[in-house]
Amino acid sequence: MYTFLGVIGEILLTMAAICALYVAWQLWWTGVQSEQMQERTRQSASWSAPASSASGGVNIASPQKGSAPVQPVSATTGEFMAEVYIPRFGDSWSRNLVQGTALAQLNMHGFGHYVNSQMPGQIGNFAIAAHRNGYGQSLGDIDKLRKGDAIIIRTKDYWYVYTYTSHEIVLPTDVRVIASNPQDPTAKATKRLITMTSCEPKYSYATHRWIAYGKLKYWAKVSDGIPQELASTDSSGTVTFTAESADSTALISLPSLDRIIMMMLVVYAVLFVAAAVAWGWPALSSTKRRRGGTGMYGWLLRIQPGAVPIRVLLVLVLLMAFAAALFEWTFPWAASTIPYLRSMSNYVTV
């Protein structure tokens, strides 16, 4: 009876640990993966850097007059369209923007563009979506925006500087927020607007959507420099690009989890064989059988070869490989397949 209750307790503790690992995967590891993908995308795009100055800094681009150019004119699903900068979220904060708002785009690429909404700079509503929690939480601080805050879109050749105006909270079915004229979908669009959508509330099942609105303030050329809103001037008068950060480049060197899992399994196999040859299975002898403890973890410890420290090490390697496998395969499958977990994965479109 004691052994049965012990096994039930171990199962419950294991399930609790898996739930904790799922939370860590959702809130942290998905962000690491998303940043890696975004950095690789930016590097592969090879867009030209903003114009630099003779002093070694960058120039501040002058606002242009006349109608804003539209770029890109079109894009295919998943195509890299722009970078998004919102200084309110941090000096070095930036995210990518790709075409499409399915989970395949939002989970790994930062922002997704509603395919039926207008393009940057175009008259109408340039509507984009992003996660508020997990996957890099691109709009995790959307509730901190204040009237007049800059929302800056950089395409290959142009800057589009929008200013935040207001927000509202709507039901997921309220699709008029991404219409060309969100306030009156039946009226013709006359302004150049931006709409950002994310989930509400932030840390639970998203029953509503948080909608942030903005309007175009000006546009500028990347070849002229950077917008004033992204510039910082040091004591020598040199202008620097505050959002330019190399922090995320270190993430590229992280090995993929499937390689880590394979390496751990190889380490386990080598240690297992070496311990079996050197010591055999002393824990399975009749006189030492109880030293491994009871329950499924005690059983797992007993069937390992070698002395106690070696057996503990072998079990730890196995458990680490198991946790990595959850991160690499099980959790992504569950979040995209199981209805309840899918609803908790902050799917943000309206």
C-alpha positions in Angstrom: 0.0 0.0 0.0 2.8 2.4 0.9 4.6 1.7 -2.4 1.3 2.3 -4.3 0.8 5.6 -2.6 4.4 6.5 -3.1 4.1 5.9 -6.9 0.9 8.0 -7.1 2.7 10.8 -5.2 5.6 10.6 -7.6 3.3 10.7 -10.6 1.6 13.8 -9.2 4.9 15.5 -8.6 6.1 14.6 -12.1 3.0 16.1 -13.6 3.5 19.2 -11.5 7.1 19.4 -12.7 6.0 19.0 -16.4 3.4 21.8 -15.9 6.2 24.0 -14.5 8.4 23.2 -17.4 5.6 24.1 -19.8 5.3 27.5 -18.2 9.0 28.0 -18.5 8.8 26.9 -22.2 5.9 29.2 -22.9 7.3 32.3 -21.1 11.0 31.9 -21.7 12.2 29.4 -24.3 9.7 30.4 -27.0 11.1 33.9 -26.7 14.7 32.6 -27.1 13.6 30.7 -30.3 11.7 33.7 -31.6 14.7 36.0 -31.1 17.0 33.5 -32.9 14.7 33.3 -35.9 14.3 37.1 -36.1 18.0 37.7 -35.9 18.6 35.2 -38.7 15.9 36.8 -40.8 17.4 40.2 -40.4 20.9 39.0 -41.3 19.6 37.2 -44.4 17.8 40.3 -45.6 21.0 42.3 -45.7 19.2 45.6 -45.7 21.5 48.7 -45.9 22.3 50.5 -42.7 21.0 54.0 -42.1 23.3 56.8 -43.4 26.3 57.4 -41.1 27.9 60.8 -40.3 31.5 61.9 -40.6 31.9 61.8 -36.9 31.2 58.0 -36.8 27.6 58.2 -35.6 24.5 58.2 -37.7 22.5 61.0 -39.3 19.1 62.1 -38.3 16.7 61.7 -41.3 14.6 64.7 -42.1 10.9 64.2 -42.4 9.8 64.1 -46.0 7.0 66.2 -47.6 4.3 64.8 -49.8 2.5 61.5 -49.8 4.2 58.6 -48.2 5.5 55.9 -50.5 4.1 52.4 -50.0 6.6 49.7 -49.2 6.3 46.8 -49.8 3.5 47.0 -52.3 2.8 43.3 -51.8 4.2 40.3 -49.8 3.8 36.6 -49.7 2.9 34.7 -46.5 5.8 34.6 -44.1 7.8 37.2 -46.1 9.9 39.6 -44.0 8.3 43.0 -44.5 9.7 45.4 -41.9 11.1 46.0 -38.4 9.1 47.5 -35.7 10.5 50.0 -33.1 8.6 51.2 -30.1 10.8 53.3 -27.8 8.3 53.1 -24.9 9.2 49.4 -24.6 13.0 50.1 -24.3 15.9 51.8 -26.1 17.1 48.6 -27.8 13.6 47.1 -28.4 12.8 46.0 -31.9 10.9 43.1 -33.5 10.4 41.8 -37.0 7.2 42.0 -39.1 6.2 39.3 -41.6 3.2 38.8 -43.8 0.4 36.8 -42.2 -1.1 36.4 -38.7 -1.2 32.6 -38.3 0.6 31.0 -35.4 3.4 30.0 -37.8 4.2 33.7 -38.3 3.4 35.1 -34.8 5.2 32.5 -32.8 8.6 32.9 -34.5 8.7 36.3 -36.2 7.5 38.9 -33.8 4.7 40.7 -35.6 2.3 39.6 -38.3 0.6 41.8 -40.9 -3.1 41.3 -41.5 -3.0 40.3 -45.2 -6.2 42.2 -46.1 -5.2 45.5 -44.4 -3.1 48.3 -45.9 0.6 48.4 -46.3 3.0 50.8 -44.4 2.4 54.4 -45.6 -0.8 53.6 -47.4 -4.0 55.4 -46.9 -6.2 53.3 -44.7 -5.3 51.0 -41.8 -2.0 49.2 -41.5 -3.0 46.4 -39.1 -0.5 44.2 -37.3 -0.7 41.5 -34.5 1.7 40.1 -32.0 1.7 38.0 -28.8 1.3 39.6 -25.5 2.8 36.8 -23.5 5.3 34.1 -24.6 7.1 33.9 -28.0 9.1 37.0 -27.1 5.9 38.9 -25.9 6.3 41.5 -28.6 3.3 43.4 -27.3 3.7 42.4 -23.6 3.7 46.1 -22.6 1.0 47.3 -25.0 -0.9 48.6 -21.9 2.0 51.0 -21.1 1.7 53.0 -24.3 0.9 56.7 -23.8 -0.6 59.2 -26.2 2.0 60.6 -28.5 4.4 57.6 -28.2 6.2 56.7 -31.3 5.5 53.5 -33.2 8.2 53.2 -35.9 8.1 50.9 -38.9 11.3 50.5 -41.0 11.0 48.8 -44.4 13.9 48.3 -46.7 14.1 51.9 -47.8 11.8 54.0 -45.6 10.9 54.9 -42.1 7.2 55.4 -41.2 6.8 57.2 -37.8 3.3 56.7 -36.4 2.1 58.2 -33.1 0.0 56.3 -30.6 -3.5 57.9 -30.1 -5.8 55.6 -28.2 -6.8 52.0 -27.4 -9.9 49.9 -26.8 -10.7 46.4 -25.7 -13.0 44.4 -27.9 -14.2 40.8 -28.5 -12.2 38.6 -30.9 -15.1 38.8 -33.3 -15.0 42.6 -33.6 -13.1 42.6 -36.9 -14.0 46.2 -37.7 -10.9 47.3 -35.8 -8.7 46.2 -38.8 -11.0 47.8 -41.4 -9.6 50.6 -43.5 -11.5 53.0 -41.3 -11.8 51.3 -37.9 -14.1 53.9 -36.4 -16.5 53.8 -39.3 -16.0 50.8 -41.6 -18.7 52.0 -43.9 -16.8 55.3 -44.6 -14.0 55.8 -47.0 -10.5 55.8 -45.5 -8.8 59.2 -45.6 -6.0 58.8 -43.1 -2.8 56.7 -42.8 -3.4 54.7 -39.6 -1.8 51.8 -37.7 -3.6 49.3 -35.5 -1.9 46.8 -33.3 -3.8 43.9 -31.8 -3.0 41.6 -28.9 -4.6 39.5 -26.2 -6.5 40.6 -23.1 -6.0 39.6 -20.3 -2.3 39.0 -20.5 -1.7 36.0 -18.3 -4.8 33.9 -18.7 -7.3 32.7 -21.2 -7.7 35.6 -23.7 -11.4 36.5 -23.8 -10.8 39.8 -25.4 -8.4 41.7 -27.6 -6.4 44.8 -26.7 -6.4 47.2 -29.7 -3.9 50.1 -30.0 -4.4 52.8 -32.6 -2.0 55.3 -34.1 -1.6 57.7 -37.0 1.2 58.5 -39.4 3.2 61.5 -38.3 5.9 61.5 -41.0 8.0 59.4 -43.2 11.7 59.5 -44.0 14.4 57.8 -46.1 16.7 55.2 -44.6 19.4 56.5 -46.9 19.1 59.8 -45.0 19.6 58.3 -41.5 17.4 57.4 -38.6 14.3 59.1 -37.1 14.8 61.6 -34.3 12.7 59.3 -32.1 15.4 56.6 -32.3 18.4 58.9 -31.9 20.6 59.6 -28.8 23.3 62.2 -28.6 26.3 61.7 -26.4 28.5 64.4 -24.7 30.6 64.8 -27.9 27.6 65.4 -30.0 27.7 62.1 -31.8 24.3 60.7 -32.7 23.8 57.0 -32.1 21.1 54.6 -33.0 19.6 53.7 -29.7 17.7 50.6 -31.0 20.9 49.1 -32.5 21.9 46.3 -30.2 24.1 43.2 -30.6 22.6 41.5 -27.6 20.5 39.1 -29.6 23.4 38.0 -31.8 24.8 35.8 -29.1 21.6 33.8 -29.3 22.6 32.5 -32.7 25.4 30.5 -31.2 23.1 28.4 -29.1 22.9 24.8 -30.4 19.5 23.4 -31.3 17.7 21.3 -28.7 17.7 18.2 -30.9 21.5 18.3 -31.0 21.6 18.8 -27.2 19.3 15.8 -26.7 21.5 13.7 -29.0 24.6 14.7 -27.1 23.1 13.8 -23.7 21.9 10.4 -25.0 25.4 9.7 -26.3 26.9 10.8 -22.9 24.4 8.5 -21.1 25.2 5.6 -23.4 29.0 6.0 -22.9 28.7 6.3 -19.1 26.2 3.4 -18.9 28.5 1.0 -20.8 31.6 2.1 -18.8 29.8 1.7 -15.5 28.4 -1.7 -16.5 31.9 -2.9 -17.4 33.6 -1.5 -14.3 31.0 -2.2 -11.6 28.0 -4.1 -13.0 24.7 -3.7 -11.2 25.4 -3.7 -7.5 22.0 -2.1 -6.7 20.2 -5.1 -8.1 21.9 -7.6 -5.7 19.6 -9.0 -3.0 21.6 -7.4 -0.2 21.6 -3.9 -1.7 18.2 -3.8 -3.4 16.6 -1.5 -0.9 19.3 1.1 -1.0 17.9 2.5 -4.3 14.6 3.5 -2.6 11.1 2.6 -3.6 8.8 4.0 -6.3 9.4 4.6 -10.0 12.4 6.9 -9.4 13.9 4.4 -7.0 13.4 1.7 -9.6 15.0 3.9 -12.3 18.0 4.5 -10.0 18.4 0.8 -9.1 18.5 -0.4 -12.7 21.5 1.9 -13.5 25.0 0.3 -13.4 27.8 1.5 -11.2 28.3 3.1 -7.8 25.7 5.5 -6.3 27.2 8.7 -7.7 27.4 7.2 -11.2 23.8 6.0 -11.0 22.6 9.4 -9.8 24.5 11.1 -12.7 23.0 8.7 -15.2 19.4 9.4 -14.0 20.0 13.1 -14.1 21.3 12.9 -17.7 18.2 11.0 -18.6 15.9 13.5 -16.9 17.6 16.4 -18.6 17.2 14.7 -22.0 13.5 14.1 -21.2 13.0 17.8 -20.3 14.8 18.9 -23.5 12.6 16.6 -25.5 9.5 18.2 -23.9 10.7 21.6 -25.0 11.7 20.5 -28.5 8.7 18.3 -29.5 6.0 17.7 -26.9 5.2 21.3 -25.8 5.1 22.8 -29.3 2.8 20.0 -30.4 0.5 20.4 -27.4 0.3 24.2 -27.7 -0.8 23.9 -31.3 -3.0 20.8 -31.0 -4.8 20.6 -27.7 -7.7 23.0 -27.7 -7.3 24.3 -24.2 -3.5 24.9 -24.5 -4.0 26.4 -27.9 -6.5 28.9 -26.4 -3.9 29.7 -23.7 -1.1 30.3 -26.3 -2.1 33.9 -26.8 -3.5 33.6 -30.3 -4.1 37.3 -30.9 -5.9 37.9 -34.2 -9.4 39.3 -34.5 
